[in-house]
Amino acid sequence: MIGLVAILGLFSIALGLVAIVLGFIAWGQRGKVRAKRTMAAWGIGLGTLSLVLGIVGVVIVNEAFEDLDRELDEIESDLDG
């Protein structure tokens, strides 16, 4: 399960960056249609949210693996000594 969270976190980061870039491209195009700007703003906002949540997910998984590594080292030292 943790592996799936890490993969989805990286996927979320990648797609968030794509959404932000495409949102800014759509925002800057010549056609100043209100619906187009609204969709571009949603793309930028949701892309940013996806990027932030992906980074948080990767940090949480990283912390979990570091805790696991410390616990396993402690168990190993208890078994050796």
C-alpha positions in Angstrom: 0.0 0.0 0.0 2.8 2.4 0.8 4.4 1.8 -2.6 1.1 2.7 -4.3 1.0 6.0 -2.3 4.5 6.8 -3.4 3.8 6.1 -7.0 0.6 8.1 -7.0 2.4 10.9 -5.2 5.0 11.1 -8.0 2.2 10.8 -10.6 0.3 13.6 -8.9 3.4 15.9 -8.9 4.0 15.3 -12.6 0.4 15.9 -13.6 0.2 18.9 -11.3 3.1 20.5 -13.1 1.5 19.8 -16.5 -1.8 21.3 -15.4 -0.1 24.5 -14.1 1.9 25.0 -17.3 -1.1 24.4 -19.6 -3.3 26.6 -17.4 -0.8 29.5 -17.7 -0.6 28.9 -21.5 -4.4 29.0 -21.8 -4.5 32.1 -19.5 -2.1 34.0 -21.8 -3.8 33.2 -25.1 -5.3 36.1 -27.2 -8.9 35.0 -26.9 -10.1 36.7 -23.8 -13.2 34.6 -23.5 -14.4 34.5 -19.9 -15.2 30.8 -19.9 -11.7 30.1 -21.2 -10.1 32.2 -18.5 -12.2 30.5 -15.8 -11.2 27.0 -17.1 -7.5 28.1 -17.1 -7.8 29.4 -13.5 -9.3 26.1 -12.4 -6.5 24.3 -14.2 -3.9 26.4 -12.4 -5.6 26.0 -9.0 -6.2 22.3 -9.2 -2.7 21.7 -10.6 -1.2 23.6 -7.7 -3.4 21.5 -5.3 -2.2 18.3 -7.0 1.4 19.4 -6.8 1.2 20.2 -3.1 -0.7 17.0 -2.2 1.8 15.0 -4.2 4.7 16.5 -2.3 3.0 16.0 1.0 2.4 12.3 0.1 6.0 11.7 -0.9 7.2 13.4 2.3 4.9 11.2 4.4 6.1 8.0 2.7 9.7 9.1 3.1 9.2 9.6 6.8 7.5 6.2 7.2 10.4 4.5 5.5 12.9 6.3 7.7 11.0 5.3 10.8 10.9 1.7 9.6 14.6 1.8 9.0 15.3 3.1 12.5 13.1 0.5 14.1 14.7 -2.3 12.1 18.2 -1.1 13.1 17.1 -1.0 16.7 15.7 -4.5 16.5 18.9 -5.7 14.8 21.0 -4.2 17.6 18.9 -5.7 20.3 19.2 -9.2 18.7 23.0 -8.8 18.3 23.6 -7.5 21.8 
